[in-house]
Amino acid sequence: MSNTSILKFSRNFGATALASMIFLSGLSSVQAAELPSSPYLPLELAQKAADAAMAQCIADGFNVSVAVVERSGATKVLIKGDNSGPHTVGSSTGKAFTAASMGRNTLDLANFLKEHRELDGLRDMDPRMVILGGGLPIKINGVLVGGIGVGGAPGGDKDQVCAKAGLDSIGAE
């Protein structure tokens, strides 16, 4: 290849590469504007999950509160059911926070800690954490986007059934 041929190739390749980079950067800025920059739980889905969890608990005869938090742990939805105890607000919110923060089912986490007493310090890691059954992480397409917590049924396993109904209603894992 002659020096002239190499120069033409370099100019053409350079121009093509530059055009491609401009196109791709424009494409990525359009996509970036459409997609949230971090895991995201839309309010509509949070409300739907909370309503479904509450409906399940009402059908089962339980007076509960239901909380849904986003990935950061901030509360998106909180529903206090009729005749639910005042403690249910804190327990549902704490369970949702714990599930989102740890990315784990709180009933499994509570059982894990029973078997691994050396890790009991997890309970004191953050005052918002409640490690009792009834909290589930919310994963959409494999991405952790929040947590749902139910408090007030006579047992964390029953709270968890209601929380699972919330997840099922939005197609979450």
N, C-alpha and C positions, 0 to 999 in steps of 0.2 A: 504494500500500500504506500503510495507516495505521500509526501508531506502535505500536498494540496488536498488529497483525498481524506487524510486524517483530519485536517482542519475543517473541511466541509462536514465530516461525520460528527466532529465535536460540536460544531455550531448547531447542526440539526438535532443531535442528541440533547444538547443543552437546552435548546428551545423547547423541545418536546418534554423534557424533564421539568422545566420551569412551568410550562402550561399544565402539566399533570399535577404539580404541587399546588398551583393556584386553584385548580378545579377541586382537588381533594381537600384543601383547606376550606374552601367555600362549602363543600359538602359536610365536612365535620362541624363547621359552625352552625349549619342548619340543623344537623342532628343534635348538637349540644343544646341548641335552643329548645328542641322538642323533648329532650330527655332530662329528667332530674339529675342533679350532680351526685346524689347519694341515694341509698335505698329509700324508697318512698312508698307510703301507704296513703292512698287517696281517702279523704274524709268519707266519701260515699261508701267505700268498702268497709271502713271502720264502723260506720253506723249500721250497715247491713249485718256485719258480724255480731255486733253487740245486740242488736234486735233479735237475731236468731238464737243467740245464747240465752237471752232473757226468756224468749218464747219457750225454749226447751225446759228451762227451770220452772216456769209457771206450769207447763204441762205436767211436770213431774211433782208439782206441789211444793216447790221450794221458794222461799222469799229471799232473794239475793240482790246483790249489786254486781254489775258487769262493767269492767273498764277495758278500754283498748288504748294502748300507747304506741307511739311511733318508735322507730329504731333508736332514737336518742333517749327514749324513756319518757318523753313529754306526753301527757295525757291528751288524747284526741277525742275520746268519747267516754262518758261516765253516766251510767244509768243506775239509779237507786230504786229498786223495786218496792212496791207497796208492802208495808209491814216488815221490811227487812231491817235488821238491827243496825244501829249506828256504826258498829265495828266493820260492817260489810264493805263500806266505802274504802276504808284503808286497806282491808285485806285484798279486795279485788284489784285495787290499784297497785299494791305491792307485788301481787302475784304476776300481774301483767308486766310490770317493770322488771321483775326478776327473769321472766321468760325471755323478754327482749334483750336484757343485758347479758344474760348467760347463754342465750340461744338454745335453751333446753326446757323441756317439760318440767314443771316444778314438782310434780309428784315423783317422777324418776329421780330428780335431784334430791328431794327429801329422803327417799329410800337409799340413795347412794351415800348420803351423809350418815345414815344410821350404820352403814357397814364400814365407813371410813371416818371414825371419830376424830382422827388427827386433822381432818379438814373442817371441823366445826367452825373455825374462824371465818369461813365464807358467810355464815349467818350474820356476822358483825361487820362485814366488809363495807356495807353501805346501809344506812338506816332505812332506806326505801325498800330494801329487799324483804320479801316474805317467802320463805321456803316451806310452803305447804302445798298440797295438791290443789289444782284448779287454775294453774297458769300454763299457757301454751305459747310457744313462739309462733309468729305468723311468717310463713315463708311463701313467697310467690315466685314461681319458676326457679326454685332453688335458692332464692335470695331472701335473707332475713330482713323483713321490713317493719317488724313491730312485735307486739305481744298482746294477748288477751288474757284477762283474769276474771274469775268468778269467785265470789265469796258469799257464804251464807247457807249453803246446803249442809245437811248433817254429815259431813265428810268430804275431804278433798277429792276423793274418787268421783263423787256425785257432781261436784263443781266442775271437774274435768270433762264429764260427759256433756255438760252444757257448753263449756268452752269449745269442745270439739264440734258441736253443732254450729257454732259461730264460724269456725274455720271452713266447715263443709259448705256453708251457705255462700262463701265467696270463692270456693275452689282453691283454698290455700292448703298447703301441706302441713 
